[in-house]
Every structure is written in C-alpha cells, then in structure tokens.
Amino acid sequence: MEKIKAGLNSFGKAIAEFFKEFGEAVVKGDIFVKLSLLWMGAGYVRRKQYIKAILITIFEIAVLAFTFGFAMEYVSKFGTLGTVRQESVFNMVTMKNEFNDYDHSFLILLISLITFVIWAVSIVVYLGNVISVYHLQQRAKQGLHINTFREDVHELINKKFHVTLLFLPIMGIVIFTIIPLLVMILVAFTNYDQHHMPPSELFTWNGLNNFINLFGGGGMTITFGYAFVRVLAWTLVWALFSTLTTYIGGILLSILINSKKTKLPKMWRTLFIITIAVPQFVSLLLVRNFFADGGIMNTICANIGLTGWLRDIGLISTSYIPFLSAPIWAHIMIILINIWIGVPYQMLIATGVLMNIPAEQLESARIDGASPRQIFWKITMPYVLFVTGPALVTDFVKNINNFNVIYLLTNGVFVTTNQAMANSQAMETDLLVTWLFRLTQDYYNYKMASTIGIVVFLICAAFTLIAFNRMIKGDREETFQ
C-alpha cells in the first residue's frame, strides 16, 4: 500500500509540475508564446520551425473541425442520450414510408466518449505545445542551438526512440482497451437492455439503480441480488479451490516424478504433458459428453450398480447420477475435472522451479539431519512460493474469469430449477463472467452485464493489489541466493 501511495504522490507531483510550467510559460513567454494560445503554430514560426508549425496547425484545425463539424451534434445530446424515437413516416413526395431524423442512444454515447478522449488528448497537446515553444524561447535567449525538423526526427529515432516505439502501442491501448472499458462503465449507469434497444428504442441514464438491483436493493420483484450473492460465492470458491488444487497438485506431481525412486520419469512426464498438447476445449467437450446424464459414465455406473446404491441411500433421486446437472454434483465435478486439466501445466512450471533450488541449501539441510518432510516445508515450499507467487496470484484472477471450463462443461447440460436464479438469467454453476456473457448474448441485458463487469474488475483489482503488495514487501531475494 505504501508503494501505491508513493506512486500516486509521484503522479500528482508530475501533474502539478506540468501545470506549473504551463503557468510560467503563459506569464513569462513572449508575444509568440502567448499567441500560441490561439494559433498553436505561432511559436514555431517565430523560431523558424515551419514544418512543426504546419503540422501542429493541421492538428488544431482537425480538432476544431471534428468538434464543431461533427462531434457537437452528439455531445449536445449526451445528457439525455437522445429524445427522438425512431418512427416510420409516410413521405407525400416520394410516396414511401421513411424513417424520421431519430436519435441513436448508443451512437450518442460512443461518439461522445470518443470526443471526450480526443478533447483530453488535445488539451494535453495544447498545454504541452505552449510549454515547448516557451522552452524554445529560453534556448534562443541563451544562444543555444534550436533543432531543425530533420534534427527532431533524428532525435526521435535515436535518443528518444523509446517515445517513438511506445506511441503505436499506447494508441492501440487507448482505442482497443480504454475506450471499450469506458463504454462498458458508462452503460452500467443506463437502462440499456432488451426493452431499450437502439435504434428502435432509446435508453437513458438511470444513475445507480443497476448497482442497487445487483446488491439486492431493488425490491421484492428484483432477483439479481439473490442471484449475485450465490454466483459470487461460487466464483470465489471455484477460484480458490481450482487455484490451490492445481498448484499443490502440480508441485507434488513434479516432486514425485523427479524423485530418484521413480522409475521411467521421462515416460510419466510425457504422459501428463499429452493432456496439454490436446486443445482444452476439445478435452472439455469430450468430458462433458462422458459425464452427461446419458453419457458413458452413467452407463458404467448403472451397470455396476453404483447408481442404484446411491439412489437407495438417498444421495440421488433420479435414474442417473447428475454429474453435471445438479448444483452440488456439478460444483464438485467441475473442480475435479479442472484438476485433471490444470495439474500437468503446473507440473511443468514446478519442475523448472525445483530444478533451480540451490543444491547447497538442500545438502546443508540433509547434513544437519533434516528429514525429507522438513526439507519440503522449510526449503522447497518457501522457495517455490517465492518464485511462483506472482503466477499464483495471476492464476487466481484468471480462474475468477475462467470462462472456458465452466461454459464448455455446463452449456446445454445444466439447467437451473431455481426460479429466482432463472429470473435473473443465472445458474448455480455460473461464474460472474459466464453470467455476464449470457446476459449479453441471450437476454440483451447490457446494463446488468456492464454492472457485473465493473464488480468483477473491482474484485480482481483489489485482490491483485493486496496480494502483490504483500508478496513484494520486504527483501527476500538474498534468502534464496
């Protein structure tokens, strides 16, 4: 937490310094620096950097043209997300039914958000431009050399190549990650669902109503709160058990295979690696069919009398074992199947880590009379946790969002009988992410899907920050060197 605070303080100081420089440039700058507040290329013209002046002027004109020639039509409606519904009107001139000039709520939301991002970037460029021309003024006063455009380009390719190299990735992150995330966040504060679907219908802002409904404050007719508690509980249980079982299982399997007492270790390692070579979705679909109500496993269990015995003792009430069609059975089977899929991968990681444990520490422990169990708990596990700790955190977060395992194993097999869950389009086997997916694909309830997405992000972010802060706390590198 201290490092996070330090990072935020540094970021705040950098922003404060940036605005301080801008204020100094406006106050102490010459007429051309001040003129740059209106015409961004003025300062470059004064310093004979004409190509820069042309480029920054084109940028300024493009932003103004985009703003007043296109964006303001949408931004002006951002507060309401549109008021004119789509209607078909008969045109007496063309003698045809034509649509009126209607509002499209989603386009208003999207284009307004893109405009806000462009304005934010433009403001930073605008302020930075004034600071830049002020620096040129200072260099001119001191008689220092002012770069030509060719020298600036050469500097970007050499001395400032990191800036040039990062430009395209940053643009990609803004366009393909930040903007979609912001759209999702904004949708969570609207009533965008199957009853308010553009262009035929409008949607509008509804404040925190979606969050209130999700956390059970929407009244007796709202079941999202009921479903959310159960889905969240199963998500956390699944993430915990799926992470720990595969992690511990991978370490134990690696120790077993790499033991000097194990015969043919290469053969055993190869057999387990084969499960990784087969695409995961193929394995999951096959296993789903094996454990379906009419699958081969139920046939075998019925033939050996296991199904009848379980029915006699009251564990099941059907003519088959509901491996993937009853909540408790499905929860247990999903975790067990995930062990089979995930342990070999963790075994490979653990093998690499175990091979790098300092041999001197192990030998010293044996000489001191430590038993194999003591060596495992005092040396092996601390070292493995130290090296793979960040990966363990990542695995936990990944399992919170492990869409493949849950969806492929239960889709078309599990059907909820809980009416309250069904009313919220959720199932007992759903993770938050699969519930979110179903809301967007089958029920078009984008508002609640976005709300759930924000909750998933907050859970993952909070856990990651706390876990990594504790793992990197202190100086433990020297212990394992």
C-alpha positions, -999 to +999 in steps of 0.1 A: +000+000+000+029+023+007+042+018-028+008+026-043+007+058-022+042+067-034+032+061-070+001+083-067+021+110-050+047+110-078+019+111-104+003+140-086+036+159-084+042+153-121+008+168-130+014+198-106+048+204-122+033+202-157+007+229-149+033+250-131+054+250-162+024+260-183+016+289-160+052+301-161+052+299-199+020+320-202+033+346-177+069+349-189+065+339-225+069+365-253+042+376-277+046+345-299+043+322-269+011+340-259-001+339-295+003+301-294-027+301-270-048+309-301-027+297-330-006+267-319+020+271-346+029+307-338+059+299-316+074+275-341+071+301-369+090+326-347+118+300-343+117+291-380+104+256-373+080+258-402+072+221-407+064+218-370+042+249-373+023+234-402+018+200-385+006+215-352-017+239-371-032+210-391-038+192-358-055+223-344-077+227-374-086+190-375-097+190-338-118+221-343-134+208-375-141+174-358-156+192-328-179+218-345-185+199-378-194+165-363-190+158-326-211+186-311-242+171-326-237+141-304-221+157-274-250+181-270-273+151-265-250+132-241-270+144-211-302+127-223-288+101-248-314+112-272-351+123-271-364+115-306-375+079-311-374+061-345-407+064-364-418+055-399-434+085-416-451+085-450-434+109-474-460+125-497-433+135-522-417+101-527-449+082-518-428+059-495-425+052-458-393+068-445-377+070-411-376+103-393-344+120-381-342+099-349-316+097-322-295+067-317-286+064-280-256+041-284-240+062-311-245+093-289-228+075-260-200+061-281-192+092-302-195+115-271-170+093-252-146+093-282-149+130-284-141+134-247-110+113-251-099+133-282-105+165-262-085+153-233-056+144-256-059+177-274-058+196-241-026+178-231-011+186-265-022+222-263-007+228-229+025+209-239+028+230-270+028+262-251+055+248-227+075+236-257+076+270-275+085+286-242+115+263-239+124+273-275+123+310-264+146+302-235+171+284-257+171+314-281+178+338-253+207+317-241+221+314-276+217+277-277+211+257-309+174+252-319+168+219-337+155+218-372+127+194-381+151+169-395+172+170-363+140+165-342+131+134-363+166+121-360+164+126-322+131+106-321+147+078-339+178+077-317+179+095-283+141+094-278+134+061-297+115+048-266+089+075-271+086+067-308+084+030-301+057+033-274+034+056-295+016+030-315+011+006-286-003+034-264-026+044-293-037+007-295-044+005-258-065+037-259-085+027-289-090-010-282-089-012-244-095+021-226-124+033-248-143+000-247-138-002-210-152+033-205-182+024-227-189-006-205-186+015-174-210+042-188-235+015-199-237+004-163-253+037-154-280+034-181-312+013-187-298-003-219-315-037-222-338-057-245-366-032-238-345-002-247-326-014-278-314+013-303-323+023-330-360+013-325-359+025-288-339+049-267-321+043-235-311+069-209-292+074-177-306+057-146-279+065-120-270+038-095-302+018-100-284-011-116-259-014-087-288-012-062-306-040-080-274-061-082-268-058-045-304-067-036-319-033-031-344-034-059-375-046-040-393-080-039-396-083-077-359-080-083-339-112-080-305-100-092-294-095-056-304-131-047-285-145-078-255-122-073-247-135-038-248-171-049-229-166-081-202-145-063-199-171-036-194-199-061-170-178-082-147-172-051-150-209-040-142-221-076-112-196-079-098-207-045-101-245-050-092-246-087-061-225-080-049-243-049-056-279-061-038-275-094-009-255-078-003-280-049-011-310-072+014-298-098+042-294-071+035-328-056+034-345-090+067-328-100+084-339-068+071-374-073+082-377-110+116-361-103+123-383-073+152-407-076+129-436-066+106-430-095+111-454-125+109-440-160+103-404-151+105-392-187+077-415-197+054-403-169+063-367-176+054-372-213+021-389-205+010-359-184+022-334-210+000-350-236-031-335-218-016-301-225-010-309-262-047-316-267-067-283-271-085-276-239-119-270-255-117-305-271-110-322-238-137-303-220-164-311-246-154-348-245-155-349-208-189-331-208-203-358-230-188-385-208-204-372-177-238-361-192-270-376-179-270-401-207-232-403-211-208-433-208-200-427-172-237-430-162-240-462-183-210-477-165-223-466-130-257-481-138-242-514-150-220-519-118-249-509-096-235-477-082-264-456-095-289-479-077-269-478-045-267-440-045-304-438-050-311-463-022-291-443+003-308-411-008-279-392-024-297-391-058-334-392-067-330-399-105-322-429-126-288-414-134-261-396-115-264-359-121-227-353-125-231-320-144-269-314-140-273-309-102-257-279-084-236-298-057-226-326-080-217-301-108-196-280-085-175-309-073-171-324-108-160-291-123-133-287-097-122-324-102-121-321-140-101-288-137-075-307-116-071-332-144-066-304-169-046-279-148-022-301-128+001-311-158+007-274-167+015-266-131+038-296-130+059-282-158+063-249-140+071-266-107+097-288-124+115-258-137+115-241-103+125-272-084+155-278-107+168-243-097+167-247-059+202-241-047+217-275-042+239-262-013+208-254+008+194-289+003+227-306+010+232-285+042+198-294+054+205-331+049+238-329+067+221-311+096+198-341+099+166-326+084+140-351+072+125-350+037+093-336+052+112-308+069+132-300+038+099-298+018+082-274+043+112-253+053+131-250+020+112-264-011+078-248-005+091-213+006+114-212-025+086-223-048+062-198-033+087-170-036+094-177-073+058-186-084+039-163-060+031-137-087+020-165-111-002-179-083-020-145-079-024-144-117-039-179-117-064-169-090-075-139-110-076-159-142-098-185-126-122-159-114-126-152-152-122-188-163-149-188-189-139-219-209-140-246-182-174-235-168-192-227-200-180-257-220-187-282-192-222-269-183-236-253-215-265-274-227-262-298-198-270-279-166-305-262-164-314-244-132-345-254-113-343-224-091-369-199-103-352-169-086-320-177-103-337-182-137-355-148-133-320-132-133-308-154-162-283-170-139-274-206-130-258-222-099-228-232-119-222-197-134-192-176-126-197-139-127-181-139-162-203-166-177-234-149-162-222-116-178-218-134-211-253-149-210-268-115-202-252-100-233-258-129-257-292-144-249-310-117-230-295-084-242-294-071-207-264-049-213-269-026-183-266-055-158-238-072-177-218-040-175-226-036-138-214-072-132-183-065-153-174-035-130-178-057-099-155-084-114-129-057-122-130-043-087-127-078-071-097-087-093-080-053-089-084-053-051-071-088-047-042-082-071-031-050-054-032-065-019-016-098-029+013-083-049+019-056-023+023-083+004+045-105-019+070-079-029+071-064+007+105-068+022+137-081+008+137-119+004+159-122-026+191-127-006+174-156+013+173-178-018+206-168-034 
